[in-house]
Amino acid sequence: MKYVLDSSAIIEGFSPPLDQEIIIPPGVLEEVKNKGYEFEGMKIISPERRHIEKIEEIARKTGDFEVLSPVDIEILALALQENAIIITDDYAIQNVAEHMGIKWISLHQRGINKKVRWKWRCESCGRYYSKYYDTCPVCGGKLRRVRIK
């Protein structure tokens, strides 16, 4: 089995069984390379553009796109590409992984227990939007992410 580690898994010292393959996208390496962590035995693989685009498409549908970093998207795309398990405590990564059928393991958090879809709601006028805006297009209020029931 292959594992894709997010930065927190490396920082927390995740150690898989010795016979397992560890892969990370370049973005994870960039996030932690100057912090003194060892990368011995890890393969650095760039996810293919088509997998990144698929993750972005699904993340937009779930409402997670705006809270995922480019590195988070790389992690998900690499797991999709390599049919790997993601090691992460990030709920947005876990949610998109659930929607994509990608397996994940949480390190220190309980992890999500169901798939969620999100919308954006204006804190001023109460209108709902299925896509993100910097401010409410109607009244200019601040938008907040809320679960769809």
C-alpha positions as CSV (number, residue, x, y, z in Angstrom):
1,M,0.0,0.0,0.0
2,K,1.1,3.6,-0.7
3,Y,0.6,6.5,1.7
4,V,0.5,10.2,0.8
5,L,1.6,12.3,3.7
6,D,0.5,15.9,4.4
7,S,2.8,18.3,6.1
8,S,1.3,17.6,9.6
9,A,1.9,13.9,9.2
10,I,5.6,14.6,8.7
11,I,5.7,17.1,11.5
12,E,3.9,14.7,13.8
13,G,6.4,11.9,12.9
14,F,4.0,9.4,11.3
15,S,5.9,6.2,10.7
16,P,4.1,3.6,8.5
17,P,5.0,-0.1,8.4
18,L,8.4,-0.6,6.9
19,D,7.1,-2.4,3.8
20,Q,4.9,0.6,2.8
21,E,5.7,3.2,0.2
22,I,5.6,6.8,1.2
23,I,5.0,9.5,-1.4
24,I,4.6,13.3,-1.1
25,P,3.9,16.0,-3.6
26,P,6.5,18.7,-4.1
27,G,4.4,21.2,-2.1
28,V,4.7,19.2,1.1
29,L,8.5,19.1,0.7
30,E,8.5,22.9,0.3
31,E,6.4,23.4,3.4
32,V,8.6,21.4,5.7
33,K,12.1,21.2,4.1
34,N,13.6,24.0,6.2
35,K,12.3,22.5,9.5
36,G,14.9,19.7,9.8
37,Y,12.7,16.7,8.9
38,E,14.1,13.6,7.3
39,F,12.8,12.5,3.9
40,E,14.7,9.3,3.6
41,G,12.7,6.7,1.9
42,M,10.0,9.1,0.7
43,K,9.3,9.6,-3.0
44,I,8.5,13.0,-4.3
45,I,6.0,12.8,-7.1
46,S,4.1,15.6,-8.9
47,P,0.5,14.8,-9.5
48,E,-0.7,15.0,-13.1
49,R,-2.7,18.0,-14.2
50,R,-5.8,16.0,-15.0
51,H,-5.9,14.7,-11.4
52,I,-5.5,18.2,-10.0
53,E,-8.3,19.4,-12.2
54,K,-10.6,16.6,-11.0
55,I,-9.9,17.4,-7.4
56,E,-10.6,21.1,-8.0
57,E,-13.9,20.2,-9.7
58,I,-15.1,18.0,-6.9
59,A,-13.8,20.5,-4.2
60,R,-15.9,23.2,-5.9
61,K,-19.0,21.0,-5.8
62,T,-18.5,20.1,-2.1
63,G,-17.7,23.7,-1.1
64,D,-14.2,22.9,0.1
65,F,-12.3,24.6,-2.7
66,E,-11.8,27.9,-1.0
67,V,-10.4,26.4,2.2
68,L,-8.0,24.0,0.5
69,S,-4.5,25.2,-0.2
70,P,-2.7,24.4,-3.4
71,V,-0.7,21.8,-1.5
72,D,-3.9,20.3,-0.1
73,I,-5.1,19.9,-3.7
74,E,-1.7,18.3,-4.7
75,I,-2.1,15.8,-1.8
76,L,-5.5,14.8,-2.9
77,A,-4.6,14.6,-6.6
78,L,-1.5,12.5,-5.8
79,A,-3.6,10.1,-3.7
80,L,-6.1,9.8,-6.6
81,Q,-3.3,9.3,-9.2
82,E,-1.4,6.7,-7.1
83,N,-4.4,5.0,-5.5
84,A,-2.9,5.8,-2.1
85,I,-4.1,6.4,1.4
86,I,-3.9,10.0,2.7
87,I,-2.5,10.6,6.2
88,T,-4.0,13.9,7.4
89,D,-5.9,15.6,10.2
90,D,-7.3,18.2,7.8
91,Y,-11.1,18.0,7.7
92,A,-11.4,19.6,4.3
93,I,-9.0,17.1,2.8
94,Q,-10.8,14.3,4.4
95,N,-14.2,15.5,3.1
96,V,-13.0,15.8,-0.5
97,A,-11.3,12.4,-0.2
98,E,-14.6,10.9,1.1
99,H,-16.5,12.4,-1.9
100,M,-13.8,11.0,-4.3
101,G,-13.6,7.5,-2.7
102,I,-10.0,8.1,-1.6
103,K,-9.1,6.4,1.7
104,W,-7.6,8.5,4.5
105,I,-6.3,8.0,8.0
106,S,-6.4,10.7,10.7
107,L,-3.5,10.9,13.1
108,H,-4.5,12.7,16.2
109,Q,-8.1,13.9,15.4
110,R,-11.2,11.8,15.3
111,G,-11.7,12.7,11.6
112,I,-14.9,13.3,9.9
113,N,-17.7,10.8,10.2
114,K,-19.8,11.8,7.2
115,K,-19.5,13.6,3.9
116,V,-20.5,17.2,4.0
117,R,-21.5,19.8,1.3
118,W,-21.0,23.5,2.0
119,K,-22.6,26.7,0.8
120,W,-21.8,30.3,1.5
121,R,-24.2,32.5,3.5
122,C,-24.1,36.2,3.9
123,E,-23.9,37.2,7.6
124,S,-25.7,40.5,6.8
125,C,-28.7,39.7,4.5
126,G,-28.8,35.9,5.0
127,R,-28.6,35.0,1.3
128,Y,-27.1,31.6,0.3
129,Y,-24.6,31.1,-2.5
130,S,-23.3,27.8,-4.0
131,K,-20.0,29.5,-5.0
132,Y,-17.7,31.7,-3.1
133,Y,-17.5,35.5,-3.4
134,D,-15.2,37.9,-1.5
135,T,-18.3,39.7,-0.3
136,C,-22.1,39.3,-0.8
137,P,-23.0,40.4,-4.4
138,V,-26.2,41.9,-3.1
139,C,-25.3,43.8,0.1
140,G,-21.5,43.6,0.4
141,G,-21.7,41.6,3.7
142,K,-19.2,39.0,4.8
143,L,-19.8,35.4,3.6
144,R,-19.5,32.4,6.0
145,R,-19.3,28.8,5.0
146,V,-22.3,26.7,6.3
147,R,-23.2,23.1,5.9
148,I,-26.0,22.1,3.6
149,K,-28.5,19.9,5.4
